[in-house]
Amino acid sequence: MHDQFELMRAQLNTETAQVDWAELQRFFAKGVLIQVNSNLDLVDVAAHIACDDSVTVQTWMATGKVIKLSDKTATDWHSRSPLLWAVVVAPWILVQERAH
């Protein structure tokens, strides 16, 4: 599992990109945006999801660190246009606000 995780993490790291909220709005409308808490590493979360590590992912979900993007956050991001990073783990798009 560890080797598979590291390979997946390396691949996803190359697929992570900075995006504008305007590019993500249609995916929000489809309900496929997952917000990742800024205290977590976006690529690590994506790799855990891609490797079907349900125990870790469920723990993050239970503590609110990985959640479906809320209307309130979408409205906030629309008004502020913050720096966002995203990575696709089909069918989901994981998105995270970054301070810098």
N, CA, C and O atoms as a printed pandas DataFrame, in Angstrom:
     atom_number atom_name residue_name chain_id  residue_number  x_coord  y_coord  z_coord
0              1         N          MET        A               1    0.831   -1.210    0.000
1              2        CA          MET        A               1    0.000    0.000    0.000
2              3         C          MET        A               1    0.866    1.261    0.000
3              4         O          MET        A               1    0.549    2.239   -0.677
4              5         N          HIS        A               2    1.947    1.231    0.754
5              6        CA          HIS        A               2    2.789    2.425    0.863
6              7         C          HIS        A               2    3.387    2.818   -0.490
7              8         O          HIS        A               2    3.399    3.996   -0.848
8              9         N          ASP        A               3    3.890    1.818   -1.249
9             10        CA          ASP        A               3    4.467    2.106   -2.566
10            11         C          ASP        A               3    3.411    2.655   -3.511
11            12         O          ASP        A               3    3.669    3.603   -4.254
12            13         N          GLN        A               4    2.225    2.062   -3.486
13            14        CA          GLN        A               4    1.129    2.528   -4.332
14            15         C          GLN        A               4    0.755    3.961   -3.966
15            16         O          GLN        A               4    0.522    4.792   -4.844
16            17         N          PHE        A               5    0.698    4.245   -2.670
17            18        CA          PHE        A               5    0.370    5.584   -2.202
18            19         C          PHE        A               5    1.408    6.600   -2.688
19            20         O          PHE        A               5    1.048    7.668   -3.184
20            21         N          GLU        A               6    2.676    6.272   -2.549
21            22        CA          GLU        A               6    3.742    7.197   -2.954
22            23         C          GLU        A               6    3.726    7.437   -4.465
23            24         O          GLU        A               6    3.941    8.563   -4.914
24            25         N          LEU        A               7    3.476    6.396   -5.244
25            26        CA          LEU        A               7    3.371    6.570   -6.699
26            27         C          LEU        A               7    2.180    7.454   -7.056
27            28         O          LEU        A               7    2.286    8.336   -7.908
28            29         N          MET        A               8    1.056    7.215   -6.403
29            30        CA          MET        A               8   -0.135    8.016   -6.661
30            31         C          MET        A               8    0.097    9.468   -6.240
31            32         O          MET        A               8   -0.308   10.395   -6.941
32            33         N          ARG        A               9    0.738    9.656   -5.114
33            34        CA          ARG        A               9    1.026   10.996   -4.620
34            35         C          ARG        A               9    1.919   11.750   -5.610
35            36         O          ARG        A               9    1.677   12.922   -5.899
36            37         N          ALA        A              10    2.930   11.088   -6.119
37            38        CA          ALA        A              10    3.832   11.711   -7.086
38            39         C          ALA        A              10    3.084   12.105   -8.364
39            40         O          ALA        A              10    3.299   13.189   -8.906
40            41         N          GLN        A              11    2.212   11.226   -8.836
41            42        CA          GLN        A              11    1.433   11.527  -10.036
42            43         C          GLN        A              11    0.494   12.705   -9.793
43            44         O          GLN        A              11    0.438   13.633  -10.600
44            45         N          LEU        A              12   -0.242   12.670   -8.688
45            46        CA          LEU        A              12   -1.196   13.743   -8.393
46            47         C          LEU        A              12   -0.507   15.075   -8.163
47            48         O          LEU        A              12   -1.073   16.127   -8.460
48            49         N          ASN        A              13    0.694   15.041   -7.643
49            50        CA          ASN        A              13    1.443   16.278   -7.414
50            51         C          ASN        A              13    1.670   17.017   -8.733
51            52         O          ASN        A              13    1.646   18.247   -8.768
52            53         N          THR        A              14    1.886   16.277   -9.807
53            54        CA          THR        A              14    2.107   16.910  -11.112
54            55         C          THR        A              14    0.798   17.401  -11.737
55            56         O          THR        A              14    0.819   18.182  -12.688
56            57         N          GLU        A              15   -0.331   16.948  -11.210
57            58        CA          GLU        A              15   -1.638   17.306  -11.755
58            59         C          GLU        A              15   -2.351   18.384  -10.945
59            60         O          GLU        A              15   -3.490   18.741  -11.249
60            61         N          THR        A              16   -1.694   18.893   -9.933
61            62        CA          THR        A              16   -2.269   19.924   -9.073
62            63         C          THR        A              16   -1.986   21.298   -9.672
63            64         O          THR        A              16   -0.877   21.565  -10.136
64            65         N          ALA        A              17   -2.988   22.162   -9.660
65            66        CA          ALA        A              17   -2.806   23.473  -10.287
66            67         C          ALA        A              17   -3.568   24.559   -9.533
67            68         O          ALA        A              17   -4.555   24.302   -8.843
68            69         N          GLN        A              18   -3.076   25.763   -9.693
69            70        CA          GLN        A              18   -3.772   26.933   -9.171
70            71         C          GLN        A              18   -4.924   27.233  -10.122
71            72         O          GLN        A              18   -4.755   27.203  -11.341
72            73         N          VAL        A              19   -6.096   27.521   -9.559
73            74        CA          VAL        A              19   -7.272   27.817  -10.380
74            75         C          VAL        A              19   -8.032   29.005   -9.817
75            76         O          VAL        A              19   -7.939   29.324   -8.631
76            77         N          ASP        A              20   -8.778   29.643  -10.685
77            78        CA          ASP        A              20   -9.661   30.735  -10.267
78            79         C          ASP        A              20  -11.027   30.160   -9.939
79            80         O          ASP        A              20  -11.432   29.143  -10.502
80            81         N          TRP        A              21  -11.725   30.802   -9.042
81            82        CA          TRP        A              21  -13.057   30.348   -8.678
82            83         C          TRP        A              21  -13.962   30.278   -9.906
83            84         O          TRP        A              21  -14.790   29.374  -10.014
84            85         N          ALA        A              22  -13.813   31.216  -10.823
85            86        CA          ALA        A              22  -14.655   31.228  -12.023
86            87         C          ALA        A              22  -14.549   29.908  -12.803
87            88         O          ALA        A              22  -15.525   29.463  -13.407
88            89         N          GLU        A              23  -13.378   29.292  -12.787
89            90        CA          GLU        A              23  -13.178   28.027  -13.487
90            91         C          GLU        A              23  -13.855   26.859  -12.762
91            92         O          GLU        A              23  -14.132   25.825  -13.371
92            93         N          LEU        A              24  -14.118   27.024  -11.478
93            94        CA          LEU        A              24  -14.672   25.932  -10.670
94            95         C          LEU        A              24  -16.181   26.009  -10.476
95            96         O          LEU        A              24  -16.795   25.031  -10.049
96            97         N          GLN        A              25  -16.781   27.140  -10.778
97            98        CA          GLN        A              25  -18.201   27.345  -10.486
98            99         C          GLN        A              25  -19.098   26.289  -11.114
99           100         O          GLN        A              25  -20.035   25.822  -10.467
100          101         N          ARG        A              26  -18.839   25.907  -12.343
101          102        CA          ARG        A              26  -19.711   24.913  -12.988
102          103         C          ARG        A              26  -19.589   23.551  -12.311
103          104         O          ARG        A              26  -20.551   22.784  -12.285
104          105         N          PHE        A              27  -18.410   23.246  -11.761
105          106        CA          PHE        A              27  -18.241   21.979  -11.048
106          107         C          PHE        A              27  -18.930   22.022   -9.687
107          108         O          PHE        A              27  -19.417   21.006   -9.193
108          109         N          PHE        A              28  -18.965   23.221   -9.086
109          110        CA          PHE        A              28  -19.727   23.389   -7.847
110          111         C          PHE        A              28  -21.201   23.131   -8.115
111          112         O          PHE        A              28  -21.880   22.469   -7.331
112          113         N          ALA        A              29  -21.687   23.663   -9.235
113          114        CA          ALA        A              29  -23.097   23.473   -9.602
114          115         C          ALA        A              29  -23.417   21.990   -9.807
115          116         O          ALA        A              29  -24.545   21.562   -9.562
116          117         N          LYS        A              30  -22.441   21.213  -10.250
117          118        CA          LYS        A              30  -22.638   19.771  -10.443
118          119         C          LYS        A              30  -22.490   18.982   -9.136
119          120         O          LYS        A              30  -22.807   17.794   -9.083
120          121         N          GLY        A              31  -22.007   19.651   -8.087
121          122        CA          GLY        A              31  -21.862   18.986   -6.789
122          123         C          GLY        A              31  -20.636   18.100   -6.658
123          124         O          GLY        A              31  -20.644   17.147   -5.878
124          125         N          VAL        A              32  -19.580   18.401   -7.410
125          126        CA          VAL        A              32  -18.401   17.535   -7.377
126          127         C          VAL        A              32  -17.175   18.184   -6.726
127          128         O          VAL        A              32  -16.080   17.626   -6.792
128          129         N          LEU        A              33  -17.342   19.340   -6.108
129          130        CA          LEU        A              33  -16.217   19.993   -5.435
130          131         C          LEU        A              33  -16.122   19.552   -3.987
131          132         O          LEU        A              33  -17.102   19.587   -3.244
132          133         N          ILE        A              34  -14.926   19.138   -3.600
133          134        CA          ILE        A              34  -14.648   18.738   -2.226
134          135         C          ILE        A              34  -13.631   19.725   -1.655
135          136         O          ILE        A              34  -12.548   19.902   -2.213
136          137         N          GLN        A              35  -13.980   20.355   -0.556
137          138        CA          GLN        A              35  -13.089   21.318    0.089
138          139         C          GLN        A              35  -12.170   20.593    1.065
139          140         O          GLN        A              35  -12.617   19.799    1.893
140          141         N          VAL        A              36  -10.880   20.883    0.949
141          142        CA          VAL        A              36   -9.875   20.310    1.829
142          143         C          VAL        A              36   -9.363   21.418    2.746
143          144         O          VAL        A              36   -8.933   22.472    2.278
144          145         N          ASN        A              37   -9.411   21.174    4.043
145          146        CA          ASN        A              37   -8.939   22.134    5.041
146          147         C          ASN        A              37   -7.498   22.535    4.745
147          148         O          ASN        A              37   -6.687   21.707    4.330
148          149         N          SER        A              38   -7.190   23.805    4.959
149          150        CA          SER        A              38   -5.853   24.312    4.649
150          151         C          SER        A              38   -4.768   23.727    5.554
151          152         O          SER        A              38   -3.582   23.872    5.257
152          153         N          ASN        A              39   -5.147   23.074    6.643
153          154        CA          ASN        A              39   -4.166   22.435    7.522
154          155         C          ASN        A              39   -3.704   21.084    6.978
155          156         O          ASN        A              39   -2.740   20.512    7.487
156          157         N          LEU        A              40   -4.380   20.572    5.953
157          158        CA          LEU        A              40   -4.018   19.296    5.356
158          159         C          LEU        A              40   -3.256   19.535    4.052
159          160         O          LEU        A              40   -3.394   20.586    3.426
160          161         N          ASP        A              41   -2.469   18.568    3.659
161          162        CA          ASP        A              41   -1.766   18.616    2.380
162          163         C          ASP        A              41   -2.732   18.123    1.298
163          164         O          ASP        A              41   -3.192   16.982    1.339
164          165         N          LEU        A              42   -3.029   18.984    0.343
165          166        CA          LEU        A              42   -3.999   18.669   -0.708
166          167         C          LEU        A              42   -3.630   17.392   -1.463
167          168         O          LEU        A              42   -4.494   16.557   -1.729
168          169         N          VAL        A              43   -2.376   17.240   -1.800
169          170        CA          VAL        A              43   -1.937   16.072   -2.567
170          171         C          VAL        A              43   -2.048   14.798   -1.731
171          172         O          VAL        A              43   -2.428   13.749   -2.251
172          173         N          ASP        A              44   -1.720   14.880   -0.446
173          174        CA          ASP        A              44   -1.874   13.710    0.434
174          175         C          ASP        A              44   -3.332   13.268    0.494
175          176         O          ASP        A              44   -3.633   12.078    0.400
176          177         N          VAL        A              45   -4.226   14.227    0.652
177          178        CA          VAL        A              45   -5.653   13.897    0.713
178          179         C          VAL        A              45   -6.087   13.237   -0.591
179          180         O          VAL        A              45   -6.781   12.220   -0.579
180          181         N          ALA        A              46   -5.681   13.813   -1.702
181          182        CA          ALA        A              46   -6.039   13.248   -3.006
182          183         C          ALA        A              46   -5.510   11.822   -3.153
183          184         O          ALA        A              46   -6.206   10.950   -3.674
184          185         N          ALA        A              47   -4.295   11.589   -2.700
185          186        CA          ALA        A              47   -3.708   10.252   -2.810
186          187         C          ALA        A              47   -4.442    9.249   -1.925
187          188         O          ALA        A              47   -4.642    8.103   -2.327
188          189         N          HIS        A              48   -4.842    9.665   -0.729
189          190        CA          HIS        A              48   -5.613    8.771    0.144
190          191         C          HIS        A              48   -6.956    8.411   -0.488
191          192         O          HIS        A              48   -7.405    7.269   -0.391
192          193         N          ILE        A              49   -7.589    9.375   -1.129
193          194        CA          ILE        A              49   -8.861    9.111   -1.796
194          195         C          ILE        A              49   -8.634    8.178   -2.983
195          196         O          ILE        A              49   -9.360    7.198   -3.151
196          197         N          ALA        A              50   -7.641    8.475   -3.798
197          198        CA          ALA        A              50   -7.366    7.659   -4.984
198          199         C          ALA        A              50   -6.985    6.221   -4.623
199          200         O          ALA        A              50   -7.255    5.295   -5.389
200          201         N          CYS        A              51   -6.364    6.037   -3.469
201          202        CA          CYS        A              51   -5.952    4.695   -3.020
202          203         C          CYS        A              51   -7.024    4.018   -2.168
203          204         O          CYS        A              51   -6.770    2.977   -1.563
204          205         N          ASP        A              52   -8.221    4.607   -2.120
205          206        CA          ASP        A              52   -9.351    4.045   -1.375
206          207         C          ASP        A              52   -9.053    3.824    0.105
207          208         O          ASP        A              52   -9.469    2.820    0.682
208          209         N          ASP        A              53   -8.333    4.761    0.716
209          210        CA          ASP        A              53   -8.051    4.689    2.154
210          211         C          ASP        A              53   -9.249    5.283    2.899
211          212         O          ASP        A              53   -9.205    6.414    3.382
212          213         N          SER        A              54  -10.309    4.494    2.977
213          214        CA          SER        A              54  -11.571    4.991    3.530
214          215         C          SER        A              54  -11.476    5.346    5.011
215          216         O          SER        A              54  -12.174    6.251    5.467
216          217         N          VAL        A              55  -10.641    4.665    5.760
217          218        CA          VAL        A              55  -10.520    4.954    7.193
218          219         C          VAL        A              55  -10.013    6.385    7.405
219          220         O          VAL        A              55  -10.594    7.152    8.172
220          221         N          THR        A              56   -8.934    6.728    6.721
221          222        CA          THR        A              56   -8.367    8.075    6.858
222          223         C          THR        A              56   -9.332    9.131    6.330
223          224         O          THR        A              56   -9.550   10.158    6.973
224          225         N          VAL        A              57   -9.903    8.878    5.164
225          226        CA          VAL        A              57  -10.812    9.853    4.553
226          227         C          VAL        A              57  -12.049   10.058    5.428
227          228         O          VAL        A              57  -12.489   11.194    5.610
228          229         N          GLN        A              58  -12.607    8.995    5.962
229          230        CA          GLN        A              58  -13.782    9.118    6.833
230          231         C          GLN        A              58  -13.456    9.891    8.105
231          232         O          GLN        A              58  -14.297   10.633    8.613
232          233         N          THR        A              59  -12.244    9.723    8.619
233          234        CA          THR        A              59  -11.829   10.496    9.800
234          235         C          THR        A              59  -11.792   11.978    9.471
235          236         O          THR        A              59  -12.282   12.801   10.243
236          237         N          TRP        A              60  -11.214   12.318    8.331
237          238        CA          TRP        A              60  -11.177   13.725    7.920
238          239         C          TRP        A              60  -12.587   14.269    7.707
239          240         O          TRP        A              60  -12.878   15.408    8.074
240          241         N          MET        A              61  -13.449   13.468    7.121
241          242        CA          MET        A              61  -14.824   13.910    6.893
242          243         C          MET        A              61  -15.563   14.110    8.216
243          244         O          MET        A              61  -16.296   15.085    8.380
244          245         N          ALA        A              62  -15.372   13.200    9.142
245          246        CA          ALA        A              62  -16.056   13.283   10.443
246          247         C          ALA        A              62  -15.623   14.515   11.234
247          248         O          ALA        A              62  -16.394   15.053   12.028
248          249         N          THR        A              63  -14.388   14.959   11.012
249          250        CA          THR        A              63  -13.883   16.129   11.729
250          251         C          THR        A              63  -14.038   17.418   10.925
251          252         O          THR        A              63  -13.590   18.478   11.361
252          253         N          GLY        A              64  -14.675   17.330    9.745
253          254        CA          GLY        A              64  -14.931   18.513    8.932
254          255         C          GLY        A              64  -13.728   19.028    8.173
255          256         O          GLY        A              64  -13.750   20.160    7.691
256          257         N          LYS        A              65  -12.685   18.235    8.054
257          258        CA          LYS        A              65  -11.483   18.667    7.335
258          259         C          LYS        A              65  -11.557   18.403    5.836
259          260         O          LYS        A              65  -10.839   19.022    5.051
260          261         N          VAL        A              66  -12.420   17.490    5.453
261          262        CA          VAL        A              66  -12.685   17.196    4.037
262          263         C          VAL        A              66  -14.199   17.133    3.902
263          264         O          VAL        A              66  -14.841   16.221    4.423
264          265         N          ILE        A              67  -14.769   18.115    3.193
265          266        CA          ILE        A              67  -16.225   18.221    3.102
266          267         C          ILE        A              67  -16.645   18.639    1.695
267          268         O          ILE        A              67  -15.856   19.189    0.928
268          269         N          LYS        A              68  -17.881   18.368    1.387
269          270        CA          LYS        A              68  -18.447   18.873    0.138
270          271         C          LYS        A              68  -18.524   20.393    0.276
271          272         O          LYS        A              68  -18.956   20.899    1.312
272          273         N          LEU        A              69  -18.115   21.113   -0.746
273          274        CA          LEU        A              69  -18.081   22.570   -0.688
274          275         C          LEU        A              69  -19.478   23.129   -0.431
275          276         O          LEU        A              69  -20.434   22.784   -1.126
276          277         N          SER        A              70  -19.583   23.982    0.561
277          278        CA          SER        A              70  -20.880   24.538    0.951
278          279         C          SER        A              70  -21.242   25.768    0.120
279          280         O          SER        A              70  -20.383   26.399   -0.495
280          281         N          ASP        A              71  -22.523   26.086    0.119
281          282        CA          ASP        A              71  -22.997   27.300   -0.556
282          283         C          ASP        A              71  -22.329   28.533    0.051
283          284         O          ASP        A              71  -21.953   29.461   -0.665
284          285         N          LYS        A              72  -22.186   28.533    1.366
285          286        CA          LYS        A              72  -21.586   29.677    2.065
286          287         C          LYS        A              72  -20.146   29.896    1.601
287          288         O          LYS        A              72  -19.748   31.030    1.333
288          289         N          THR        A              73  -19.370   28.827    1.506
289          290        CA          THR        A              73  -17.985   28.956    1.048
290          291         C          THR        A              73  -17.941   29.378   -0.408
291          292         O          THR        A              73  -17.116   30.212   -0.781
292          293         N          ALA        A              74  -18.807   28.824   -1.234
293          294        CA          ALA        A              74  -18.856   29.204   -2.651
294          295         C          ALA        A              74  -19.146   30.695   -2.800
295          296         O          ALA        A              74  -18.524   31.369   -3.621
296          297         N          THR        A              75  -20.070   31.202   -2.025
297          298        CA          THR        A              75  -20.402   32.628   -2.071
298          299         C          THR        A              75  -19.212   33.471   -1.627
299          300         O          THR        A              75  -18.907   34.499   -2.231
300          301         N          ASP        A              76  -18.546   33.028   -0.567
301          302        CA          ASP        A              76  -17.367   33.729   -0.057
302          303         C          ASP        A              76  -16.262   33.759   -1.113
303          304         O          ASP        A              76  -15.675   34.809   -1.371
304          305         N          TRP        A              77  -15.983   32.612   -1.719
305          306        CA          TRP        A              77  -14.931   32.554   -2.735
306          307         C          TRP        A              77  -15.291   33.391   -3.953
307          308         O          TRP        A              77  -14.414   33.994   -4.571
308          309         N          HIS        A              78  -16.562   33.433   -4.299
309          310        CA          HIS        A              78  -17.008   34.251   -5.428
310          311         C          HIS        A              78  -16.729   35.731   -5.159
311          312         O          HIS        A              78  -16.298   36.459   -6.053
312          313         N          SER        A              79  -16.972   36.164   -3.941
313          314        CA          SER        A              79  -16.785   37.583   -3.623
314          315         C          SER        A              79  -15.315   37.954   -3.410
315          316         O          SER        A              79  -14.924   39.086   -3.696
316          317         N          ARG        A              80  -14.495   37.024   -2.914
317          318        CA          ARG        A              80  -13.098   37.345   -2.599
318          319         C          ARG        A              80  -12.093   36.929   -3.669
319          320         O          ARG        A              80  -11.018   37.523   -3.758
320          321         N          SER        A              81  -12.407   35.945   -4.466
321          322        CA          SER        A              81  -11.470   35.380   -5.450
322          323         C          SER        A              81  -10.123   35.025   -4.812
323          324         O          SER        A              81   -9.089   35.556   -5.218
324          325         N          PRO        A              82  -10.129   34.136   -3.820
325          326        CA          PRO        A              82   -8.872   33.781   -3.148
326          327         C          PRO        A              82   -8.008   32.861   -4.010
327          328         O          PRO        A              82   -8.445   32.361   -5.047
328          329         N          LEU        A              83   -6.774   32.653   -3.556
329          330        CA          LEU        A              83   -5.872   31.720   -4.212
330          331         C          LEU        A              83   -6.349   30.303   -3.921
331          332         O          LEU        A              83   -6.410   29.891   -2.763
332          333         N          LEU        A              84   -6.688   29.554   -4.974
333          334        CA          LEU        A              84   -7.204   28.196   -4.838
334          335         C          LEU        A              84   -6.314   27.222   -5.593
335          336         O          LEU        A              84   -5.791   27.536   -6.662
336          337         N          TRP        A              85   -6.152   26.034   -5.020
337          338        CA          TRP        A              85   -5.432   24.946   -5.670
338          339         C          TRP        A              85   -6.395   23.787   -5.814
339          340         O          TRP        A              85   -7.231   23.554   -4.941
340          341         N          ALA        A              86   -6.282   23.062   -6.909
341          342        CA          ALA        A              86   -7.201   21.958   -7.157
342          343         C          ALA        A              86   -6.474   20.778   -7.784
343          344         O          ALA        A              86   -5.435   20.921   -8.428
344          345         N          VAL        A              87   -7.062   19.608   -7.569
345          346        CA          VAL        A              87   -6.583   18.373   -8.190
346          347         C          VAL        A              87   -7.802   17.482   -8.402
347          348         O          VAL        A              87   -8.714   17.455   -7.575
348          349         N          VAL        A              88   -7.810   16.760   -9.507
349          350        CA          VAL        A              88   -8.939   15.896   -9.835
350          351         C          VAL        A              88   -8.639   14.471   -9.381
351          352         O          VAL        A              88   -7.595   13.900   -9.698
352          353         N          VAL        A              89   -9.586   13.916   -8.629
353          354        CA          VAL        A              89   -9.621   12.485   -8.317
354          355         C          VAL        A              89  -11.046   12.086   -8.687
355          356         O          VAL        A              89  -11.960   12.116   -7.862
356          357         N          ALA        A              90  -11.200   11.713   -9.945
357          358        CA          ALA        A              90  -12.528   11.473  -10.510
358          359         C          ALA        A              90  -13.361   10.553   -9.619
359          360         O          ALA        A              90  -12.872    9.535   -9.128
360          361         N          PRO        A              91  -14.603   10.920   -9.423
361          362        CA          PRO        A              91  -15.351   11.993  -10.072
362          363         C          PRO        A              91  -15.252   13.333   -9.342
363          364         O          PRO        A              91  -15.974   14.271   -9.680
364          365         N          TRP        A              92  -14.390   13.432   -8.369
365          366        CA          TRP        A              92  -14.307   14.616   -7.519
366          367         C          TRP        A              92  -13.209   15.569   -7.978
367          368         O          TRP        A              92  -12.243   15.179   -8.633
368          369         N          ILE        A              93  -13.396   16.826   -7.610
369          370        CA          ILE        A              93  -12.345   17.827   -7.734
370          371         C          ILE        A              93  -12.098   18.336   -6.325
371          372         O          ILE        A              93  -12.980   18.924   -5.699
372          373         N          LEU        A              94  -10.891   18.104   -5.837
373          374        CA          LEU        A              94  -10.524   18.565   -4.511
374          375         C          LEU        A              94   -9.963   19.971   -4.642
375          376         O          LEU        A              94   -9.137   20.243   -5.513
376          377         N          VAL        A              95  -10.417   20.854   -3.775
377          378        CA          VAL        A              95  -10.005   22.263   -3.862
378          379         C          VAL        A              95   -9.644   22.745   -2.461
379          380         O          VAL        A              95  -10.245   22.348   -1.462
380          381         N          GLN        A              96   -8.636   23.620   -2.431
381          382        CA          GLN        A              96   -8.134   24.117   -1.159
382          383         C          GLN        A              96   -7.757   25.575   -1.309
383          384         O          GLN        A              96   -7.123   25.967   -2.288
384          385         N          GLU        A              97   -8.151   26.376   -0.331
385          386        CA          GLU        A              97   -7.738   27.780   -0.307
386          387         C          GLU        A              97   -6.371   27.845    0.343
387          388         O          GLU        A              97   -6.123   27.218    1.373
388          389         N          ARG        A              98   -5.492   28.611   -0.273
389          390        CA          ARG        A              98   -4.141   28.781    0.256
390          391         C          ARG        A              98   -3.939   30.231    0.658
391          392         O          ARG        A              98   -4.463   31.145    0.021
392          393         N          ALA        A              99   -3.183   30.425    1.708
393          394        CA          ALA        A              99   -2.916   31.773    2.184
394          395         C          ALA        A              99   -1.939   32.507    1.266
395          396         O          ALA        A              99   -2.031   33.726    1.120
396          397         N          HIS        A             100   -1.014   31.790    0.652
397          398        CA          HIS        A             100   -0.012   32.399   -0.226
398          399         C          HIS        A             100    0.012   31.687   -1.546
399          400         O          HIS        A             100    0.791   32.049   -2.428
